[in-house]
Amino acid sequence: MENKWVQNTGKLIKSFDFKDFKQALIFINKVGELAESMNHHPKIINVYNQVTFELWTHEQEAISALDHRLAKEIDQKYKEL
């Protein structure tokens, strides 16, 4: 079953699982660099080997095209690991 982004309470949400905490941190840092380059910063939740992102555009208090673009880029970063 494919892990897809879901819409919940006005946010795009997705979790990614890794073999350990170190791999999760590597992914968080890659996404952090990406988010900084886009000037669009997600909520990131990390519990050991799982990383969850919540995306929404704060100024609009809604999901925007920028959130969908960031979600796509996050998925690409995950595939590159």
N, C-alpha and C positions, 0 to 999 in steps of 0.2 A: 504494500500500500504506500502510495506516494505521500510524503509529508508536504502539505500545502499551507500557504498563508490563509488564515481565517480572519474574518471581520467580526469583532466583538467590541461592544461599547464604544464604537466610533474609532477603533484602532485596527491596524493590521497586526496580527500576532503569529509568531512561528517559533518553535523550539528546534534546536539542533543538538544531537548527542555526539559525544566524542569518547575516545577510549580512556582518557584521563583528564585531570585538571589542567595539565600543561598544554595539551592540545586545544582545550577550550580557550585558554588564555591567548594562544597564538591566533586563533580565529577572532577573538574579541579585538585584539590589536590590529589585525588586518581590516576588520570592519570599521574600527575607530579611525584609521587613516582615510578610508573611503568616505566615511561620514564627514570628516573634517574637510576633505576636498570638495564635497558637495554643499558644505555649510548647512547640513541637515542632520541633526543628532538624535538617534533613537534612544529609547529607554532600553537598557541592557540589564538583564537579570542573569546571574551566574550562580548555579548551585553545583559544585564539584565538576562533573563532566557534562553538564547540560547548560546551554546558553539559550535564553529566550529574548526575542526582540519584540518591542511594541513600537509601531510606527504611526504617527499622526502629525499633522501640521498644526503646531501650537497656535499660530496666529488665527487660523480658521477654526480651530477646535474640531477638525474633521480630517478625513483621509483625502489627500490630494494626489495629483499626478506625480509629484515629487516623491511621495511615499511609495507609490507603485514602482517608480524607477529605482529607488533605494532597495526595495525588496528584491527586485530582479538582480541588482548588483550584488546583494548579500548572497543570494542563491549561487551566483557565479563564483564568488570567492569560496564558497563551501565546496563547489565542484573542483576547484583548483587545488584543494588540499591533498 
